[in-house]
Amino acid sequence: MPETPADPPAPSGVDTTVAHSARVWNYWLGGRDNYPVDRALGDHVIETYPQIVEGARADREFLRRAVTHLAAEEGVRQFLDIGTGLPTHDNTHEVARRAAPDARVVYVDNDPMVVAHARALLVGGGHGATEFVDADLRDVQGVLGAAAELLDFDRPVAVTVLGTMGHIPSYEEARSLVRAYTGALAPGSFLALCDLVMPDGEAEREALRRWNEGAALPYRAHSTEEMAGYFDGLELLEPGVVSATRWRPLPTEVGSVRDVEQYCGVARKP
């Protein structure tokens, strides 16, 4: 049997004794930037809620389709990716630049491992520049001020927030943060948001309990009404707020699209 690859060395400041959401998510996506504690929690959640892996992958596919649409069809050339997570294939800047080579992208996260990887892999300069902001998304003015070094907020910007708002302790605070970001955008800007919507069943409650007992950052699921509330005052693009697999899916060669419990939407600021 082939040997299991060794775990990557931990960057300075990274705690490998407690599971972190970016690394567990990376594990569910098939990445290698995770540690035994992350894989243990990931497997522990999967035991009760195996759909989480399919949801994580659907979230990533939504990012690809949404960013491609915004760059290719809506003419967006500026992207603010909040709650970046660990880099994998088809990151926001890569997807955007396939459609628009001059696209500018700013990533925002404050996880030490994400910061280390982003600085090594994502930061570029010149034409179609990419930058990284090491900040807590709750510091809206700090994030916007740092992002303004690359992005022009007098022109349209697409804000992407995927799998992130469930980490904000209350829905009211999360919605207020989204409104603060969209309120700072120019007309013609966009919000692309995706997060977890779960039935209130025994298996789902147990999965969240396991996560919240084992992870550094707790998580909460949304209702479909709460997801729709993030887009209040904006103009939702078709097909509205739907399961991530249902947002403008590509034609499937075999079978049909299945719903997942990651819900998403893309909306324009009038």
Secondary structure, DSSP 4 states (H G I P E B T S, - for coil): -PPPPPPPPPPTT--SSSB-HHHHHHHHTT-S---HHHHHHHHHHHHH-THHHHHHHHHHHHHHHHHHHHHHTS---EEEEES--S--SS-HHHHHHHH-TT-EEEEEE--HHHHHHHHHHT-B-STT-EEEEES-TT-HHHHHHHHTTT--TTS--EEEEES-GGGSS-HHHHHHHHHHHHHTSPTT-EEEEEEEB----HHHHHHHHHHHHHBSS----B-HHHHHHTTTTSEEPTT-SEEGGGSSPPPPSSS-----SEEEEEEE--
